Amino acid sequence: MDLKNTTFSGGLIFIIVGNGEEEEEEEIKRYAGENGLNLIVTGWTNTPYSYLKIFDVAVLLSRWEGFGLAIAEYMAAEKNLVATRVDAIPTIVDDGVDGRTRKCRFSSGGG
């Protein structure tokens, strides 16, 4: 996906890299449209790191996460980080030090 020729109103752009459940994706897109949010959903990509380079804030909003490799990648790229407090994430991210963690309302395990 080439973002160079994409135009948006306003300053914030939300990018979801990858894909998930089709029904949830449509709900997220609908919410973004109803609330005037600039949203891009990349779908599956073999080059997720190319998107990481342009992030100001990296967010991992998992309901469950075994290790959280994406978090290690965010930290290595020195990105500001927000993640849900589930499974192994609190052992990786010291809230307020390495990034911010938040409780997940729909978590299957952990905080």
GROMACS elastic network, one bead per residue, 0.5 to 0.9 nm:
[ bonds ]
;  ai    aj funct       b0    kb
    1    42     6  0.67734   500
    1    45     6  0.88469   500
    2     5     6  0.70724   500
    2     6     6  0.77928   500
    3     6     6  0.51666   500
    3     7     6  0.84601   500
    4     7     6  0.84264   500
    8    11     6  0.78633   500
    8    12     6  0.86592   500
    8    13     6  0.77912   500
    8    38     6  0.64460   500
    9    12     6  0.84944   500
    9    36     6  0.88059   500
    9    37     6  0.87946   500
    9    38     6  0.73582   500
   10    13     6  0.82217   500
   10    37     6  0.85316   500
   10    38     6  0.78822   500
   11    38     6  0.86487   500
   12    37     6  0.77018   500
   12    38     6  0.66904   500
   12    39     6  0.89474   500
   13    37     6  0.73595   500
   13    39     6  0.59570   500
   13    40     6  0.76440   500
   14    37     6  0.75865   500
   14    38     6  0.60277   500
   14    40     6  0.62950   500
   14    41     6  0.84932   500
   15    38     6  0.84594   500
   15    39     6  0.58223   500
   15    41     6  0.58990   500
   15    42     6  0.73766   500
   15    51     6  0.83727   500
   15    55     6  0.86293   500
   16    19     6  0.77087   500
   16    39     6  0.76949   500
   16    40     6  0.62077   500
   16    42     6  0.62818   500
   16    43     6  0.79698   500
   17    40     6  0.82891   500
   17    41     6  0.61356   500
   17    42     6  0.51759   500
   17    43     6  0.63832   500
   17    44     6  0.73164   500
   17    45     6  0.75338   500
   17    48     6  0.66460   500
   17    51     6  0.75631   500
   18    41     6  0.71471   500
   18    42     6  0.57903   500
   18    45     6  0.62503   500
   18    48     6  0.78424   500
   19    22     6  0.79148   500
   19    25     6  0.76029   500
   19    41     6  0.74447   500
   19    42     6  0.73553   500
   19    44     6  0.57249   500
   19    45     6  0.89470   500
   20    23     6  0.85938   500
   20    24     6  0.72558   500
   20    25     6  0.67095   500
   20    43     6  0.82844   500
   21    24     6  0.53548   500
   21    25     6  0.62254   500
   21    26     6  0.87922   500
   22    25     6  0.50507   500
   22    26     6  0.62657   500
   22    27     6  0.86817   500
   23    26     6  0.52822   500
   23    27     6  0.63426   500
   23    28     6  0.87950   500
   24    28     6  0.61742   500
   24    29     6  0.85999   500
   25    28     6  0.51233   500
   25    29     6  0.61801   500
   25    30     6  0.85457   500
   25    41     6  0.82591   500
   26    29     6  0.50611   500
   26    30     6  0.60335   500
   26    31     6  0.85442   500
   27    30     6  0.50612   500
   27    31     6  0.61384   500
   27    32     6  0.86232   500
   28    31     6  0.50620   500
   28    32     6  0.61584   500
   28    33     6  0.86094   500
   29    32     6  0.50878   500
   29    33     6  0.61692   500
   29    34     6  0.86150   500
   29    39     6  0.72734   500
   29    40     6  0.86663   500
   29    41     6  0.84184   500
   30    33     6  0.51383   500
   30    34     6  0.61324   500
   30    35     6  0.85959   500
   31    34     6  0.51607   500
   31    35     6  0.61483   500
   31    36     6  0.85483   500
   31    37     6  0.82401   500
   32    35     6  0.52205   500
   32    36     6  0.59596   500
   32    38     6  0.69323   500
   32    39     6  0.65219   500
   33    36     6  0.52484   500
   33    37     6  0.61496   500
   33    38     6  0.78943   500
   33    39     6  0.82680   500
   34    37     6  0.78702   500
   42    45     6  0.71245   500
   44    48     6  0.86923   500
   45    48     6  0.59903   500
   46    49     6  0.87425   500
   47    50     6  0.57242   500
   47    51     6  0.76881   500
   48    51     6  0.55591   500
   48    52     6  0.67085   500
   49    53     6  0.65654   500
   49    73     6  0.84489   500
   50    53     6  0.56102   500
   50    54     6  0.75793   500
   51    54     6  0.56355   500
   51    55     6  0.68429   500
   52    55     6  0.53227   500
   52    56     6  0.86726   500
   52    58     6  0.74674   500
   52    73     6  0.86645   500
   52    74     6  0.74868   500
   52    77     6  0.79142   500
   52    79     6  0.84314   500
   53    56     6  0.85519   500
   53    77     6  0.76798   500
   53    79     6  0.88796   500
   55    58     6  0.61461   500
   55    79     6  0.73803   500
   55    80     6  0.87069   500
   56    79     6  0.65465   500
   56    80     6  0.66377   500
   57    79     6  0.60270   500
   57    81     6  0.57970   500
   57    82     6  0.74772   500
   58    71     6  0.84759   500
   58    74     6  0.65526   500
   58    79     6  0.62376   500
   58    80     6  0.60310   500
   58    82     6  0.64271   500
   58    83     6  0.84360   500
   59    71     6  0.85706   500
   59    74     6  0.88138   500
   59    80     6  0.84458   500
   59    81     6  0.58292   500
   59    83     6  0.56561   500
   59    84     6  0.85994   500
   60    68     6  0.84864   500
   60    70     6  0.75969   500
   60    71     6  0.73764   500
   60    81     6  0.80058   500
   60    82     6  0.64301   500
   60    84     6  0.66198   500
   61    64     6  0.88757   500
   61    82     6  0.80016   500
   61    83     6  0.55997   500
   61    84     6  0.52810   500
   61    85     6  0.88828   500
   61   102     6  0.89058   500
   61   104     6  0.77938   500
   62    65     6  0.61787   500
   62    83     6  0.75766   500
   62    84     6  0.61771   500
   62    85     6  0.86699   500
   62    86     6  0.74940   500
   62   104     6  0.79183   500
   62   107     6  0.80864   500
   63    84     6  0.74375   500
   63    85     6  0.88036   500
   63    86     6  0.67205   500
   63    87     6  0.87596   500
   63   104     6  0.65625   500
   63   105     6  0.83798   500
   63   106     6  0.62483   500
   63   108     6  0.63416   500
   63   109     6  0.78601   500
   64    84     6  0.87901   500
   64    86     6  0.59148   500
   64    87     6  0.61955   500
   64    88     6  0.87938   500
   64   107     6  0.64823   500
   64   108     6  0.63151   500
   64   109     6  0.66574   500
   64   110     6  0.80483   500
   65    68     6  0.57009   500
   65    86     6  0.67214   500
   65    87     6  0.58645   500
   65    88     6  0.66995   500
   65    89     6  0.71983   500
   66    69     6  0.87591   500
   66    86     6  0.89256   500
   66    87     6  0.63760   500
   66    88     6  0.60711   500
   66    89     6  0.81824   500
   67    70     6  0.87726   500
   67    71     6  0.86365   500
   67    87     6  0.78044   500
   67    88     6  0.54893   500
   67    89     6  0.68339   500
   67    92     6  0.83394   500
   68    71     6  0.53642   500
   68    72     6  0.69623   500
   68    88     6  0.72166   500
   68    89     6  0.64242   500
   68    92     6  0.81759   500
   69    72     6  0.51904   500
   69    73     6  0.63727   500
   69    74     6  0.87218   500
   70    74     6  0.61257   500
   70    75     6  0.86076   500
   71    75     6  0.61393   500
   71    76     6  0.85100   500
   71    81     6  0.77924   500
   71    83     6  0.81082   500
   71    89     6  0.81318   500
   71    92     6  0.78836   500
   71    93     6  0.81241   500
   72    75     6  0.51045   500
   72    76     6  0.60841   500
   72    77     6  0.85929   500
   72    92     6  0.80864   500
   73    76     6  0.50410   500
   73    77     6  0.61901   500
   73    78     6  0.85815   500
   73    79     6  0.88802   500
   74    77     6  0.51527   500
   74    78     6  0.62170   500
   74    79     6  0.53624   500
   74    80     6  0.76993   500
   74    81     6  0.69952   500
   75    79     6  0.59259   500
   75    80     6  0.79123   500
   75    81     6  0.76716   500
   75    98     6  0.78738   500
   75    99     6  0.88768   500
   76    79     6  0.77800   500
   78    81     6  0.87723   500
   79    99     6  0.88930   500
   80    98     6  0.82567   500
   80    99     6  0.62866   500
   80   100     6  0.85329   500
   81    93     6  0.88062   500
   81    98     6  0.74405   500
   81   100     6  0.61976   500
   81   101     6  0.83333   500
   82    99     6  0.58385   500
   82   101     6  0.56200   500
   82   102     6  0.75212   500
   83    86     6  0.85723   500
   83    89     6  0.74658   500
   83    90     6  0.88991   500
   83    93     6  0.81974   500
   83    99     6  0.78824   500
   83   100     6  0.64210   500
   83   102     6  0.62977   500
   83   103     6  0.87249   500
   84    89     6  0.72937   500
   84    90     6  0.84508   500
   84   100     6  0.84847   500
   84   101     6  0.53039   500
   84   103     6  0.56277   500
   84   104     6  0.55679   500
   84   107     6  0.88683   500
   84   111     6  0.81831   500
   85    88     6  0.81847   500
   85    89     6  0.59290   500
   85    90     6  0.57461   500
   85    93     6  0.88892   500
   85   101     6  0.54600   500
   85   102     6  0.54041   500
   85   103     6  0.51353   500
   85   104     6  0.64285   500
   85   107     6  0.87697   500
   85   110     6  0.68507   500
   85   111     6  0.50103   500
   86    89     6  0.57449   500
   86    90     6  0.69312   500
   86   102     6  0.88485   500
   86   103     6  0.75206   500
   86   104     6  0.71067   500
   86   107     6  0.67901   500
   86   108     6  0.81594   500
   86   109     6  0.61670   500
   87    90     6  0.72924   500
   87    91     6  0.84977   500
   87   108     6  0.88088   500
   87   109     6  0.60241   500
   87   111     6  0.71453   500
   88    91     6  0.54729   500
   88    92     6  0.67249   500
   88    93     6  0.89688   500
   88   110     6  0.78247   500
   89    92     6  0.51479   500
   89    93     6  0.59940   500
   89    94     6  0.89010   500
   89   101     6  0.83274   500
   89   110     6  0.88542   500
   90    93     6  0.51329   500
   90    94     6  0.63780   500
   90    95     6  0.75383   500
   90   101     6  0.74676   500
   90   110     6  0.88106   500
   90   111     6  0.81531   500
   91    94     6  0.70500   500
   92    98     6  0.84307   500
   93    96     6  0.85382   500
   93    97     6  0.76580   500
   93    98     6  0.54696   500
   93    99     6  0.62869   500
   93   100     6  0.74812   500
   93   101     6  0.73369   500
   94    97     6  0.53681   500
   94    98     6  0.53395   500
   94    99     6  0.67691   500
   94   100     6  0.76215   500
   94   101     6  0.80254   500
   95    98     6  0.63355   500
   95    99     6  0.56373   500
   95   101     6  0.54818   500
   95   102     6  0.86483   500
   96    99     6  0.54556   500
   96   100     6  0.53872   500
   96   101     6  0.79390   500
   97   100     6  0.76209   500
  102   111     6  0.85662   500
  103   106     6  0.89541   500
  103   107     6  0.82638   500
  103   111     6  0.60537   500
  104   107     6  0.53402   500
  104   111     6  0.72586   500
  107   110     6  0.71461   500
  107   111     6  0.76732   500
